[in-house]
């Protein structure tokens, strides 16, 4: 190639080669994003500060399960069942969400790296669903060990032989079902809020406000209503306790004939939250 003043240019081969390996595609990209996000939630591969709060909350839930199990096995008095424990640990999950949800999505929005994720093969919906799955898993992994600890202690300490073990296995199954329901619902509600801001402090405030402000509002409206079960459903925690009582025989929140309504509202709110999350990231990708 002739350059200025008759100087000939030279094209140097510096070793770049076309990729000839297997292209793993969209599903593998979603799985990789999910695993990376789950590791981020618990601070794996990062410094001590990133690990401190999520692991402290997980340990706190486990200690609560251990204490209740010890009291039950030593005194023979059932202080709290598996399902009821999950309901009482909801605020542990809320604090975890306030920390983890902004970490999963606000950092990407604030640093304007979304176009890199969405270049290909990921779509905006793939990104949002992978992040949601990681957040659901992080809540379940924080609450689940408490169920395992309670079951292990109660099963070994039972005096009714295999019948007692099977009885506790059934209760353990109900507890894990409650963990799954709570994890899906609270994560689905928290992630759209966290995605509204690229600043983590604002995102955390939005998540906490949803769960902490609605509780006293729901309580105040319930006191003024002839059917307190209806306004109580404004609070996600009350809503989940109602579902526990209806589906899983919890005892913290009696709902009576309003049980199916709690289930319907919970399903609607969860689906609506996921829809809003997908809509939010559809706009981000533009």
C-alpha positions in Angstrom: 0.0 0.0 0.0 1.5 3.3 -1.0 1.6 6.0 1.7 2.4 9.7 1.6 5.6 10.8 -0.2 5.9 7.4 -1.9 6.4 5.4 1.4 5.0 1.9 1.1 2.9 0.7 4.0 3.0 -2.8 5.5 0.2 -4.8 7.0 1.5 -6.7 10.0 0.1 -10.1 11.1 -0.1 -9.8 14.9 -1.8 -13.2 15.4 -5.5 -12.4 15.6 -7.5 -15.5 14.6 -11.2 -16.1 14.1 -12.9 -18.1 16.9 -13.3 -21.6 15.7 -14.7 -23.2 18.9 -18.3 -24.1 19.9 -20.7 -21.2 20.3 -22.7 -22.0 23.4 -25.5 -19.6 22.7 -28.2 -17.9 24.6 -29.0 -20.6 27.2 -25.4 -20.8 28.4 -25.2 -17.0 28.5 -28.2 -16.9 30.8 -26.8 -19.7 33.0 -23.4 -17.9 33.3 -25.2 -14.6 34.2 -27.3 -16.4 36.8 -24.2 -18.1 38.4 -22.3 -14.8 38.4 -25.2 -13.0 39.9 -25.7 -15.6 42.6 -22.0 -15.4 43.5 -22.3 -11.6 43.6 -25.3 -11.9 46.0 -23.1 -13.7 48.6 -19.9 -11.7 47.9 -18.0 -14.8 46.5 -14.9 -13.7 44.7 -15.0 -10.3 46.3 -13.7 -8.7 49.5 -14.8 -9.2 53.1 -17.2 -6.3 53.2 -19.2 -7.8 50.3 -19.6 -11.0 52.2 -20.4 -9.6 55.7 -24.1 -8.8 55.5 -25.5 -11.6 53.3 -23.6 -14.3 55.3 -24.5 -12.6 58.6 -28.2 -12.7 57.7 -28.0 -16.3 56.6 -26.3 -17.2 59.8 -28.9 -15.3 61.8 -31.7 -17.3 60.1 -29.8 -20.5 60.8 -29.3 -19.6 64.5 -33.0 -18.8 64.9 -33.8 -22.3 63.5 -31.2 -23.8 65.9 -32.6 -22.0 69.0 -36.2 -23.0 68.2 -35.1 -26.6 67.6 -33.2 -26.8 70.9 -36.1 -25.4 72.9 -38.5 -27.8 71.2 -36.4 -30.9 71.7 -35.4 -30.1 75.3 -38.8 -29.0 76.6 -41.2 -30.9 74.3 -43.1 -27.7 73.6 -43.4 -26.6 70.0 -42.5 -22.9 70.2 -42.9 -22.3 66.5 -43.5 -24.5 63.4 -41.5 -24.6 60.2 -43.9 -22.5 58.3 -44.3 -20.0 61.1 -40.5 -19.6 61.3 -40.4 -18.7 57.6 -43.0 -16.0 58.1 -41.0 -14.6 61.0 -37.8 -14.6 58.9 -39.5 -12.5 56.2 -37.8 -9.3 57.4 -34.4 -11.1 57.3 -35.2 -11.7 53.6 -36.2 -8.0 53.2 -32.9 -6.7 54.5 -31.1 -9.2 52.3 -33.1 -7.9 49.3 -32.3 -4.3 50.1 -28.6 -5.2 49.9 -28.5 -7.7 47.1 -31.1 -6.5 44.6 -29.4 -3.1 44.0 -26.0 -5.0 43.8 -27.4 -7.2 41.1 -29.0 -4.5 38.8 -28.2 -1.0 40.0 -24.4 -1.3 39.3 -25.0 -2.4 35.7 -27.4 0.5 35.1 -25.2 3.1 36.9 -22.1 2.0 34.9 -24.0 1.9 31.6 -22.9 -1.6 30.7 -26.3 -2.9 29.6 -25.5 -2.5 25.9 -22.6 -4.9 26.4 -24.8 -7.5 28.0 -27.5 -7.1 25.3 -25.1 -7.1 22.3 -25.8 -10.8 21.8 -27.0 -13.4 22.3 -28.8 -12.2 25.5 -32.1 -10.3 25.2 -33.4 -7.8 27.8 -35.8 -10.4 29.0 -33.1 -13.0 29.4 -31.0 -10.6 31.5 -34.0 -9.7 33.7 -35.1 -13.3 34.2 -31.5 -14.5 35.0 -31.2 -11.7 37.6 -34.6 -12.5 39.1 -33.7 -16.2 39.3 -30.4 -15.4 41.1 -32.3 -13.1 43.6 -34.9 -15.8 44.3 -32.1 -18.3 44.8 -30.2 -16.1 47.2 -33.3 -15.6 49.4 -34.0 -19.3 49.4 -30.4 -20.1 50.3 -30.5 -17.7 53.2 -33.7 -19.1 54.7 -33.4 -22.8 53.7 -30.7 -23.8 56.1 -32.9 -22.8 59.1 -35.4 -25.4 57.9 -32.7 -28.1 57.5 -31.3 -27.4 61.0 -34.8 -27.7 62.5 -35.6 -30.9 60.7 -32.2 -32.5 61.5 -32.5 -31.7 65.2 -36.2 -32.7 65.5 -35.8 -35.9 63.5 -32.9 -37.1 65.7 -34.6 -36.1 68.9 -38.0 -37.6 68.2 -39.2 -40.4 70.5 -41.7 -41.7 68.0 -39.3 -43.6 65.8 -39.8 -43.5 62.1 -43.3 -42.2 62.5 -41.9 -39.1 64.2 -39.3 -38.7 61.5 -41.9 -38.9 58.7 -44.1 -36.4 60.6 -41.3 -33.9 60.8 -40.4 -34.7 57.1 -43.9 -33.6 56.2 -43.6 -30.4 58.2 -40.1 -29.8 56.7 -41.6 -30.1 53.2 -44.2 -27.5 54.1 -41.5 -25.2 55.5 -39.5 -25.5 52.3 -42.6 -24.8 50.2 -43.1 -21.6 52.3 -39.4 -20.7 51.6 -40.0 -21.1 47.9 -43.2 -19.1 47.9 -41.7 -16.3 50.0 -38.5 -16.2 47.9 -40.4 -15.9 44.6 -42.8 -13.2 45.8 -40.4 -10.9 47.7 -37.8 -11.2 45.0 -40.3 -10.4 42.2 -41.5 -7.4 44.1 -38.0 -6.1 45.0 -36.1 -6.4 41.7 -38.3 -4.0 39.6 -37.9 -1.4 42.3 -34.2 -1.8 42.5 -34.0 -1.5 38.7 -35.5 2.0 38.8 -32.3 3.6 39.9 -28.6 3.2 39.0 -27.7 4.4 42.5 -27.7 1.6 45.1 -28.7 3.8 48.1 -31.9 4.9 46.3 -32.6 1.4 45.1 -32.2 0.0 48.7 -34.5 2.7 50.0 -37.2 1.8 47.5 -37.1 -1.9 48.4 -37.2 -1.2 52.2 -40.0 1.3 51.8 -42.2 -1.3 50.0 -42.1 -3.7 52.9 -41.7 -1.4 55.9 -44.1 1.4 55.1 -46.9 -0.8 53.8 -47.1 -2.8 57.1 -48.2 0.1 59.4 -50.6 1.4 56.7 -52.2 -2.0 56.3 -52.5 -2.3 60.1 -54.2 1.1 60.4 -56.6 0.4 57.6 -57.4 -3.0 59.0 -58.4 -1.5 62.3 -60.9 0.8 60.6 -62.4 -1.8 58.3 -65.1 -4.3 59.1 -63.2 -6.9 57.0 -59.6 -6.3 58.2 -58.3 -9.2 56.1 -58.8 -7.1 52.9 -56.7 -4.0 53.7 -54.2 -6.2 55.5 -53.2 -7.6 52.1 -51.7 -4.2 51.2 -48.6 -5.4 53.1 -46.6 -8.1 51.3 -45.7 -9.7 54.7 -49.3 -9.9 55.7 -50.2 -11.3 52.3 -47.6 -14.0 52.5 -48.6 -14.9 56.0 -52.2 -15.3 54.8 -51.0 -17.6 52.0 -49.0 -19.6 54.6 -52.1 -20.0 56.8 -54.3 -21.0 53.8 -52.0 -23.4 52.0 -49.5 -24.6 54.6 -51.3 -24.5 57.9 -49.4 -21.7 59.4 -50.7 -20.1 62.6 -49.3 -16.6 62.7 -52.1 -14.9 60.7 -55.6 -16.3 60.6 -57.4 -15.6 57.4 -60.4 -17.9 57.5 -62.5 -17.8 54.3 -60.2 -15.1 52.8 -57.5 -17.7 52.3 -58.1 -18.2 48.5 -58.3 -14.4 48.0 -54.8 -14.2 49.5 -53.6 -16.8 47.0 -55.2 -15.0 44.1 -53.8 -11.6 45.1 -50.3 -13.1 45.6 -50.3 -14.7 42.2 -51.6 -11.5 40.5 -49.1 -9.3 42.3 -46.2 -11.6 41.5 -47.1 -11.9 37.8 -47.6 -8.1 37.6 -44.2 -7.5 39.2 -42.4 -9.8 36.8 -44.2 -8.1 33.9 -43.1 -4.7 35.1 -39.6 -6.0 35.4 -39.6 -7.2 31.8 -41.1 -3.9 30.6 -38.5 -2.0 32.5 -35.6 -3.8 30.8 -37.3 -3.7 27.4 -37.0 0.1 27.7 -33.4 -0.1 28.9 -32.4 -2.0 25.8 -33.6 0.7 23.5 
